[in-house]
Amino acid sequence: MKKIIISLFLLATLSLQAQNYKPETYLGVNGGVTLSQVSFIPVVKQSMLQGLDGGLTFRYISESHFGLIIESNLAQRGWKENFTDTTLSYSRTLNYLEIPFLTHVTFGNHKYRFFVNLGPKVAFLLSDKEKRNFTNKLLEEHGKTIDNRLDYGLVGGAGFELRTGVGCFLLEGRYYYALSDVFSNAKKEYFDRSANNSISVNLTYLIPWQKLNLSK
């Protein structure tokens, strides 16, 4: 009986804490560096293509260690090819407008926190640019039109947050795995697979909603 009473007391305490928790809403900006490749089948020899990404971040924390992040970013993806002839160079930059929807889980105290983000992302190709030092088409992908402007996949990330009187600073590493293909993978096409993959390191600055005076 004593154990049952203690258990009920603990459950009641946790329930009361959840009810008393005041949700937190933040708006801010983010920016960082990306390293990208495209997973081709048949394989295309590559190294990582460096680019930039950045945009706006909305974060809503509904419970003490659980929340949601939605972003609207401009991001550079693509690939950089390796050739046996080292005098040749080719890269293709894909510029996307992307929107991740991320579950946000935090660990730590009020000032210092570690966090994990996980969720889907959709993106729309705005433009692309080839950079090469040769004129002839050496491989199938050279000069090939992008077939699928819509890109989607899964994002996972982890990082550290510092909360201060002027806002929250977050440093995060992310990995993106696309479930879609850049080029058509129909039977008559050359590529069976052409999916974006990237890692990024980003710094985010968030300001509490009430300090922005947007609700007035």
DARA-V837808 format. One line per field, one symbol per residue. phi: phi as a letter, one per 20 degrees, with the letter a starting at -180 (. if undefined). psi: psi as a letter, one per 40 degrees, with the letter a starting at -180 (. if undefined). Layout:
BEGIN
phi->???
psi->???
END
This chain:
BEGIN
phi->.ffffffffffffffffffefegdcccaccaaddccbceecffdfbcfeebcbrrdcdccdecfcbaccccccdcecpbceddfefeebbbcedddecceccfdddcpefedbdbcdbrebdbcfeabbecbdbdfeecgffmfffedeecbrdccbbaccddcfdpddcdbdccdceeddfdfdfgfefeebbdfcbcbccdcdddggffeleee
psi->dddddddddddddddddddehhihhiiaiiiaiihiihhhhihhhiihhhaiiiaihhhhhdidfhahhhihihihaaihihidheeiihihhhhihihihhhhhihaaddhiiihhhaihiihhdiihihifidihdidehehhhdhehhiaihhiiaihhhieeahhhhihihhhieiidiifideidhdhghhhiiihihhhihiddeefee.
END
